[in-house]
C-alpha cells in the first residue's frame, strides 16, 4: 500500500560544507542564537555570528530555509535540520558517498530535500509506502509524463486509485544515489514525495536514539 504511512523517522541529515573554493574541511558547529523577522542569527564553531536572511546561503554553505516561532530550518549540502534557539548541531567532517544520516524532529516526522532526475524535491520518509510516490503535478514539474507509465490499481488510505508506475532515472538522498528505480504517480496531489520501501529496502537501516542511518547496500 502506498499510503499506510509510518512516519517515525525525522528531520535531517547533516554533512559539512566547505568554504568557497575549499576542498576538505574539519567538522563545523552551527547554532541558532536568535530569530528576527525574515532573518536568523547563526553561530559558527561557537564564535562568529552572522545574520542570515530567509532564503540566503552563507559562505559555509548553510542555507536558511524557514523560520517558525523559536525554530529555524537550515539546509547543508541538500539536507535539512530544524534548530531551536540556543541549539547547536555538529556537522560531519565529510560525507560518505553512500550514506545518509537522518534525525527525528520534535514532531516525529522526517522531511528533507533530495533529488529525482536531478530536480530538487521535498521527501517524507514513509516505511509504509511500497513505492516512491508523488502527485501528478509534482511528476510533471520533475519532467515525468504519467501517460507513459504502466497503469495499475493501487490501494491507498483514500481507497483504490489508478496510479502510473514510471521509471525514475535517479533518486538522491544525502550521499545515496539510486538509478532506474520505479516511482508511482497518483492522480491527486501530495504535499511531499513519499520515499517508500523500494528505495529504503536497498539500504541498511540502523535506528538508535531518534537517529536513522541509511547505508546503500546495492
C-alpha positions in Angstrom: 0.0 0.0 0.0 1.3 3.4 -0.9 -0.3 5.4 2.0 -0.2 3.2 5.1 2.4 5.7 6.3 4.6 5.2 9.3 6.3 8.5 10.0 8.7 7.5 12.7 11.9 9.0 11.3 12.6 12.6 11.4 14.2 15.7 10.2 17.6 15.6 8.9 20.9 14.5 7.7 23.8 16.9 8.1 27.2 17.0 6.4 29.8 19.6 6.5 30.1 22.0 3.6 33.4 23.6 2.6 34.1 27.3 2.5 34.0 28.6 -1.1 36.9 27.1 -3.1 38.0 24.8 -0.2 38.0 21.1 -0.8 38.2 19.4 2.6 37.3 21.0 6.0 37.0 19.9 9.6 33.7 19.4 11.3 31.7 22.6 11.8 29.4 23.6 14.6 26.3 25.6 13.6 24.0 27.1 16.2 20.8 29.3 16.3 21.4 32.3 18.5 18.2 34.3 17.7 15.3 34.9 15.3 14.2 38.2 13.8 11.5 39.0 11.2 12.7 37.3 8.0 16.2 36.6 9.5 18.0 34.3 11.8 21.2 34.8 13.8 23.5 31.8 13.3 26.8 31.0 15.0 29.7 29.1 13.5 32.1 27.0 15.6 30.9 28.7 18.8 32.3 32.1 17.7 31.4 34.1 14.6 27.8 35.2 14.5 26.1 36.0 11.2 22.6 37.4 10.5 21.2 35.3 7.6 18.1 36.4 5.6 15.4 33.9 4.7 16.5 32.0 1.6 20.1 33.2 1.7 23.1 30.9 1.8 26.3 31.6 3.9 29.8 31.2 2.6 29.9 28.0 4.7 27.1 26.5 2.6 24.4 26.9 5.2 21.0 28.0 3.7 18.2 29.4 5.8 15.0 27.6 4.6 12.3 28.6 7.1 11.6 30.4 10.3 8.8 29.5 12.7 8.2 30.7 16.3 11.5 29.9 18.0 12.9 27.5 15.4 14.8 27.8 12.1 15.3 25.2 9.4 18.6 25.2 7.7 20.0 23.2 4.8 23.5 21.9 4.4 24.5 20.0 1.2 20.9 19.4 0.3 19.8 18.1 3.6 17.9 19.9 6.4 17.9 20.4 10.1 15.5 22.3 12.4 17.1 24.1 15.3 15.6 25.7 18.3 17.0 29.0 19.7 20.1 28.0 21.7 20.6 24.7 19.9 23.7 23.7 18.0 24.4 20.9 15.6 27.8 19.4 14.8 28.3 18.5 11.2 30.5 15.7 9.9 33.8 16.5 8.5 32.9 14.5 5.4 30.1 12.6 3.9 30.2 9.0 2.8 29.3 8.6 -0.9 26.7 6.0 0.0 25.3 7.1 3.4 22.5 9.4 4.8 22.1 10.2 8.5 18.6 11.3 9.5 17.4 12.7 12.8 13.8 12.8 14.1 12.5 16.2 14.8 10.2 17.2 17.7 7.1 16.1 15.7 8.5 12.7 15.0 8.4 13.2 11.2 11.2 13.3 8.7 11.1 15.9 6.0 14.1 16.6 3.9 15.2 17.6 0.4 16.7 15.3 -2.2 16.6 14.9 -6.0 14.6 13.0 -8.6 16.1 13.0 -12.1 18.3 15.9 -11.0 15.3 18.0 -9.8 15.1 19.0 -6.1 12.1 17.6 -4.3 10.8 17.5 -0.7 10.8 14.0 0.7 8.8 12.4 3.5 10.3 9.0 4.6 7.4 6.5 4.6 8.2 2.9 5.6 4.5 2.0 4.8 4.7 3.1 1.2 5.6 0.4 -1.4 7.0 2.9 -4.0 8.4 6.3 -4.2 5.1 8.1 -4.7 4.2 11.6 -5.9 1.3 13.7 -7.0 0.6 14.3 -10.7 1.7 18.0 -10.8 4.9 17.2 -8.9 5.7 14.5 -11.5 5.1 17.0 -14.3 7.4 19.5 -12.6 10.1 16.9 -12.5 9.6 16.3 -16.2 7.9 12.9 -15.9 5.0 12.1 -18.2 2.5 9.9 -16.3 0.9 8.9 -19.6 4.0 6.9 -20.5 3.8 4.8 -17.3 2.2 1.5 -16.6 -1.3 2.0 -15.2 -2.1 0.0 -12.1 -4.9 -0.1 -9.5 -3.4 0.7 -6.1 -4.9 0.6 -2.6 -4.3 3.8 -0.7 -5.7 5.3 2.6 -8.3 7.0 0.4 -9.4 3.9 -1.5 -8.3 2.2 -4.7 -6.9 4.6 -7.3 -5.3 4.3 -10.7 -1.6 5.1 -10.5 1.0 5.3 -13.1 4.2 3.3 -12.5 7.1 5.2 -14.1 10.8 4.6 -14.2 12.9 7.2 -12.4 16.4 7.8 -13.8 17.9 8.7 -10.5 16.9 9.3 -6.9 19.2 11.0 -4.5 19.1 11.4 -0.7 22.1 12.6 1.2 25.0 10.6 -0.2 22.9 7.8 -1.6 22.1 7.7 -5.3 19.9 5.0 -6.9 19.4 4.7 -10.6 16.5 3.2 -12.7 14.0 2.8 -9.8 10.2 2.7 -10.1 8.0 5.5 -8.9 4.2 5.8 -8.5 2.4 8.9 -9.8 -1.0 9.4 -8.2 -3.9 11.3 -9.9 -4.3 13.5 -6.8 -1.8 15.9 -5.1 0.6 15.2 -2.3 2.4 17.8 -0.2 5.6 15.7 -0.3 7.2 12.9 -2.3 6.9 9.7 -0.3 10.2 7.9 0.0 8.9 4.3 0.0 10.3 0.9 0.6 11.6 0.3 -3.0 14.2 2.9 -2.1 14.6 2.1 1.7 14.9 -1.7 1.1 18.1 -1.1 -0.9 19.7 0.4 2.2 20.8 -1.0 5.5 18.8 0.9 8.2 20.0 1.4 11.7 17.7 3.3 14.1 19.0 4.4 17.5 18.1 7.3 19.8 16.0 9.1 17.2 18.8 8.8 14.6 18.3 6.7 11.4 21.4 5.8 9.4 20.8 4.6 5.8 23.7 2.9 4.1 23.4 1.9 0.5 23.5 -1.9 0.0 23.0 -2.3 -3.7 
